[in-house]
Amino acid sequence: MEAKFQIFLILLAVLAGTALLARRINAAPAILLLLAGIVLAFVPGMPSLELPPELVLLVVLPPLIYSASVAMSWREFRFNLRVIILLSVGCVIFTAFAVAAATHYLIGLPWGVGFLLGAIVAPPDVVAPLAIARKLGLPRRILTVLEGEGLANDATALILYRFAVVAISTGLFSLPQATGTFAVIVVGEMLFGAAVGWISLRARHRARDPQVEITLSLITPYLAYWIPEHFGGSGVIATVACGLYISWNGPLLISAATRLQGIFFWDLMIFLIEGLLFLLTGFQMRSLLEKSKGFPLQDILFAVGLVVVIVVIARFAWVYPATYLPRVFSKRLRERDPYPSWRTVFVIAFTGVRGAVSLAAALALPYTLANGDLFPYRDLILFVTFSVILITLVGTGIGLPPLVRWLGVADAGHNEHVAEHESEIAARREALDAALKSLDAITDDRELSDEVVKLLRARHEIRADQLPDTLDPDKHDVSAEGTALTRELIAAERKFIHALLRDGKITDETRRRIERDLDLEEASLSNREYRRIPL
């Protein structure tokens, strides 16, 4: 037990160091963490760490999907729903069949095994592509489509995966029955996930205690995921539906204190989960190499190269027709959503990183069939899956930044970010005007002293003056200069309060209360630095 805890501490130290290195060299942390895990796996004396598939599928996946769903805009998700479904369902099925056909005719794998391998490597990851894409300042719609696809495609892949495993194990498969089961799972999980979200929000609203509410928020994704998964569903669709429901309905039911603490809690939790997941994925390299020794090296390399090429080509072959053909045949769609630039479509097609869910699905394959025979090609599937993850992650991480610069897609993203910040400033001004009108109405209805009204109006004037007049960094702006000076004043206050504490003039509890106010004010300043536009 002590040794395992020491390894855990080592992994945390490597995670922290790798994250700092990634920030310093402006690289995607997921790539460095995966490579660091591979290096650690071959360190002399380092024990072999097997990544339990149930750890990924039942423990790690629910909070990752839930957190991403809560952070996603339901309005943007709904607007891009057609595209997301085409990618998360259509592209996954198309890729699975493409891999099955290629491995059957060129390698000689049975159709069932080829389709199983295709289902495992078909879904792009929800974490790694966004970690790479967000650093490049891509347009919001690209990020929304990639995130929506990453959230939903695991459901399609896991359902196909289960159908394939049952078919291989028992030799029985019915396409009409499988199609009906798939439809029932999708509809049932959507309803169940929304119901869990409704129950969770009401329970948290009644609790009125930040610690209890955050605890309930931690339970929510597991409740939404585990129950459908136990009854043969994927659990993914229910978790996504639950997260989207809470994202849209939660702001008026969740208290400010809970929101502030919850953001920190979930950010730290997701940071640790994602980092450890990529480290442990890299750790599997050593054991997978040992298991692959039963196959000729040439056959393994050919299989890896073939599957990588097929998943890349299949994604391009699906994304372009799925983007343009519906608009060719639908005038209404063309008017509502005009033809996107081929550059935008190319970026979406190029960003197809596979992740830990694929590896977990491969590791979860049974060792034997129903009749007691060994599961066919299990070790080959494991090694090919890991290789696809490694190649697509490193390839996308290295190739996407120059590709985005060459295509000029980031320019549109930059302009979009500027417009978004401008609309945010306008919304803040309008909200202040609405609050001021509310103050006038309250003043007319209630007997308020002149001092109180004067104080509230001064607060609004100060907040209005803090909003910038321009986002141009080359032009002088009073609010930007005031922000910098306010930081200096906060630092002076903090230093003086610490001196009072050392001299015994205030207690530690008093210092903490004052420091909390200063921390919140400083965090508010960071939230209002509008001219730091992502590039």
N, C-alpha and C positions, 0 to 999 in steps of 0.2 A: 504493500500500500504506500509506504514511504517513497519507494522508488518511482511509482507511478506519479505521485505528487511532484517529485523532483523533475520528472520529465515534463509535467504540465507547466511548471515554473519556467523551465528552459524554453518551452514553446512560446509562452507569454513574452519572455525576454526577446526571443527571435522575432516575434510578431511586432513588438514595439520598435525594435531596431530597424526592421525591414520597412515598416511604415514611414519612419523618419527618413530612411535612405530614398524611398520612392518619392517623397515630397521634395527632397533636395535635388534629385536628378530629374524630377518631373516625369516619372514613369508610373505606369499602372501598378498599384500595390499587388493586385492579384497575380501578375506575372512573376514578380520578385518572390512572393510568398510560395508559389508553386515550385519555383526553382530552388528556393531555400529549403523546402521540404525534401526535394530530391537529394540535395547535398547532405542534409542531416541524415537521411536514410542510409548513406554509405559511410558515415563517420564510424571509425572503429570503436567498438564497445557500445554503440547505440543499439538498444533492443529494437526488434521489429515491432512496428505498431500497425495492427490491422484496423482498418476503418470499418466498424460494424455498420452494415447497411441499414439496420433499424435505427441507428443513431442519426443518420442523415434523413431517412424518410419519415421517421416518427417524432424525432426530437428537434432536429435542426431546421428542416424544411418549413414546418408550420409558422414559426415566428418570422422567418425570412419573407415568406409570401404575404403574411398578414401585415408586416411593417411596410412593405412596398405598396400594398393595396391601400392602406390608410394614407400613405403619402401621395398617392395618385389622385388626380382630379377626376371625379366621376363624370363631369361634363365632357372633359377631353376624352376619357375612355369611351363614353357613349358615342361621341362624334366619330371616333376612329374604330368603332366596334366591328364594322364590316371588314376593315383591313386586318384587324387583330384576329378575327375568326378565320379569315383566309390563311393567315400565317400559322396560327396556333393549332388549327385543325387540318386545313388543306395541305399546307406545306409539310407538316409532320407526317401525314399519311403518305404523301407523294414521295418524300425522302425515304421513308421506310420501305416502300415498294421498290424504289430505285436501287437501294442498297441490297435488298433481297434478290432482285434480278441480276445485278452485277456479280454478287458473290456466288450465286447459283451457277451462272453460265461461265464465269471466268475462274472461279476457285473450286467449284464443285460442292459448295455447302448445300444441304437440303433446304427446300423452300422455307420450311418452318424456322430453321436456325437462322437463315438469312434475314427473314422478316423480323425475328427477335432482335438480331443485331441492329437492324435498321431502326426499330422502335427505340432501342437504347440510345443510339447516337443521333437520332433525328432532332430532339428538342434543344435549341440554344438555351444557354443558361440565363437566369434572371439577374445575376449579380455581376459577373465579369464584364459583359458587354457595356453595361451602363457605367461601370467604374472607369472604363476606357473612354466611352463616348462623352460623358459629362465633362471631362477635362478638356475637351476640344471645343466647347462652346457651340455644339450643334443646335439647329433649330429645335424648338420644343416638340414639334410634331414627330420628328424622327425619334426623339427620346421616348415620347408617349407610346409610339407604335412598338419600339423595341421592348419597353418595359411591359406593356400589355401582352405582347407575344410571350415574353419570358414568364409571365405569371400564369398564363393559361395553357401554354403548350405542354407543361409537365403533366397536366391532367390527361390530355390526349395520348401522350407517350406511355404513361403508366397503365392506362386502360388497354392500349394495344399490347403492351408488354405482358400483361396478365393473360390476355387472350392467347398470345403466342406461347407462353409457358404452358398453359393448359393444353393447347393443341399438341405441343411436342411431347408432353408427359403422358397424355391419354390417347393421342392420335385422333381426337374428335374436334371438329370445328364447323360451325354453321354461320355463314355470313349474314343471313337475315336475323338470326337470333342475336348475333354480336351487334348488329346495327341497332336493333331495338333496345338492347341492354345499354348501349352507349347513350341513346337518346334519353332513356329513363334516368340514367346516372346524372346527365347534365342538368335536366330540369329539376330533379329531386334535390341535387346539391345546391342549386341556385336558391331554391326556396328555403332549404334548411339553413344555409349560410346567412341569408337575410334575417331569418328568425333568431339565430344566435346573436347577430349584431343588435337586433332590437332588444333582446333580453339583457345583453351585456350593458348597453347604454342605460337602460332603466335601472339596473342594479347598481351601476356606478353612480348614477345621479342620486339615488336614494342613500348611498353610503355617505357621501359628503365628507370623505376623509381621503386625502391624497394617497397615503400608503395603501389603504384598502382598495382604492380605485385602481391604482397601478398594479396591485396584485391581481385584481379581476381582469385587467387588460392582458396580463401575462397568461391567465388561464384561457382566455377567449379563443386564441388561434388553435390551441390543442383541442378544445371542445368542438370547434367547427371542423377540424381535420380528422380527429381520431374516430368519431362515431361513423361518418360515411365510409371511412377506410375500413373499419371493422366489418361493415356489412357488404364489402365488395366494391365500393366506389373508389374514387381516387383521393377524395378529401381536399384536393387542390381547388376545385371550383367552389366548394363551400367556403373555404378560407378566403378566396378572392372576393366572393360575394359579401362575406361578413366584413372584410376590410373596407370595401367600397361603400357599404351601407354606413359604417361608422364614420368614414371620411366625409360623407355628405351630411349626415344628421348629427354628428357629434359636437360641432363647435358651440351650439347653444345649450348643450346638456353637460359638458365637461367644464369644471371650474378652472379658473386661471391658475391656481396653485397646483392643481393636478397636471395641467397642461405643461407648465414650466418644468416640474419635476419629471413628468413622463417623457418629455422630449430628451432630456439628458439620459434617463434610464434606457430608453430604447436605442438611442444613438450609440451608447457604450455597448449595449448588449449585441446589437447588429455588427458593430465593429469587431468585437471579440469572436462572434460566431463565424463571420465571413473569413476573418484572418486565420483562425484555427482550422477551418474547413479546407482552405487552400493548402495550408501547411500539411495537414494530414493526407490530403490527396497526393501531394508530392511524395509523402512518406511511403506510399504504396509501390513506388517504383522498384524497390529492391525485391519485395516478395513477388511482384508480377514477373520480374526477370527470371526468378527461380522457377516459377510455374511454367514459363514459356519455353523452358529447355527441352520439353518433350516434342516440340515442333521444329523443323528445319528453319534456320535463320532466314534463308531466302524466301521461304513461304510466308513467314511472319511479316517481313518487310514488304512483300508484294501485297499482302492482305491489308496492311496499314495504309500503304500508298493508295491502293484502290479505293478503300472506304473514304479516306480523306478527300480524294478527287471527286468521288460520287456525291458526298454530302455538300461540297462546295458548288459543283455544277448543278445539282438538283435544286439548291436554293435559288440560284440565278434563274434557272429554267422555270421555276414556279413564280418568283416574285415579279418579274417583268410582265408576263401575261396576266397574272392576277391583278396587277395594277392598272394596266391599260385596256384590256379586253372588256371589262364591265362598263367602262366609259364609252367605248366604241358602240356598244349595243344599248346604252341607256342615256338618252338626252337629259333626263331629269337628274341623273347622277352627275353628268358633265356640268350642268348649271349649278348644282349645289356644291360640288367638289371638283373643280377643273383639273385638267391633266397636270400632275406634278412633274417637276423637272427630272430628266433621266439621271441627273447627278444625285438627286435625293434618293431615288430608287436604288441606284448603285450602292450608296452607302448602307442602306438597309439590307440589301442582298449580301454585301461584303461582311457585315457584322453578324456572323453566325458562330459565336463562341460556345463550345460545349463545356459543361461544368460538372460539379460533384454529384448532381442528381443522376446523371448518366452512369457515373462510376458506381454509385450506390445501387442502382438497378442491376448492374452487371454483377456486383458482389453478392446481391441477394438471390442470384440464380441457385436453385437446388443442386446438390451434388449428385443426386440419383433421380431416375425416373420412377414412375409408379410401379414398374415391374422389377425394380432393383438395379437396372443397368445404370452406368454412369451417364450423367447428363452430357450430351454430345457437344464437343468443341467449347466447353465452358472456359478453359484457360485461354484459348485463342480469343474468345469474345472479351475476356477481361483485359488482355494486353492491347488488343485493337482499340477498345474503348478508351483506355488510359492514353494511348498514343494520339487518338483523335482529339482528346481534351487538351493535351500538351501542345500539339501542332496548331490547332485553331486558336488557342489562347495566345501563344507566343506570336503566331503569324498575324493575328488581328492587332495585337498590342503594338507590334513593330510597324505593320503596314498601314494601319488606319490613319495615324497622324499625317504622314506625307500625302496619303490619298486625299484626305479632307482638304489639305492646303492646295493640292493640285486642282481639285475640282472647284475650289472656292466656296464650298458649302458653309464654312464657318463664317463667311462674310454675312450671309443671310441670318445666321444665328446671332451675330453681334448686333445687327440692326434690330433684330427681334428683342434682344435683351434690353437695348436702349429704350425701345418703345414700351416694353413692359415696365421698366422703372419709371418712365414718364407717366404712364397710366396709374402706377402706384402712388406717385406724388399727387396726381389729380384726385385720386380716390381719398387720400388722406385729407386733402383740403376740403373736399365735399363732406367727408365725415365730420370734420371740425365745424363746418358751417351748420350741419344738421344738429350737432350737439349744442351749438350756440343758440339755435332756434328753440331747442328743447329747454335750455336755460331760461330764455325769455318767457316761455310758457310757464315754467315752474315759478318764476319770479312773480308772474301775474296771479297765479293760483295760491301761492303761499306767502306768508309774511316773513320774508328773509331780510336780515340786516344788510345795510349797505356794505359793511366790511366783508361779509360772506360773498355777496355778488361780485364785489370788486376783486376778491381773491380768485374766484372761479374764472372771471373774464381775463384776468392777468395770466392764469394758467393757459387758457386757450391762445392768447396772443403769443406767449412764449413758444408753444408748440407749433403755431403757424409760422413764426419767424425761423424755426429750426429747419423748415423745409427749404430745399435749395431752389434758386431761381433758374439755374442752368445745370446741365450735366456735363458741360464741356470742361475737361480738366485744365484747359489753358486759360480759362476765364476766372477772374477773382469771384469768389462766392463767400458771402458773410457766414452762411451756415456751416460751410466746410471749415473755415478758419475757427469758428466758434466751437466746433466739435473737437478740434485738436487742443484748443485751450481748455475746454472742459475736462479733457483727460488729465491735463496737468493739474487742474484744481482738485480733481478727485484724488489724484496721487498725493497731493499736499494734505488733504483731509485724512487720507488713510495713514499717512506718516504721523500726523498729529495725534490721531486716535491711538495709534500704537504706543506713542510716547506717554499718553495718559495712562494706558494700561501698565506700562513698565513702572510708572511712578506711583501706582496703586490708587489712582484717583477714580478709576472706573473698574467694574468687574469684567471677567471674561464674557459673561452673558451679555452685558451691555455692549461690549466691543463687537460681539457676533451680530447683534441686531443692527448696529450702525453699519457694520461691514456688509451685511446683506443688502441694505439700501444702496450703498455705494456700488456693490457688484451689479445690482439690477440696473442702476443708472448707466454704468459702463457698458453693460450688455446691450442696453437700449441704444447707446451711441453706435455700437458696432452694427446694429440692425438698421441704422439710418445712414450708413455711409453709401449713398446712392451712386457716387461717381466712381466707385470701384466696379466697373462694368466687366463681367467675364469676357475674355477674348478667346 
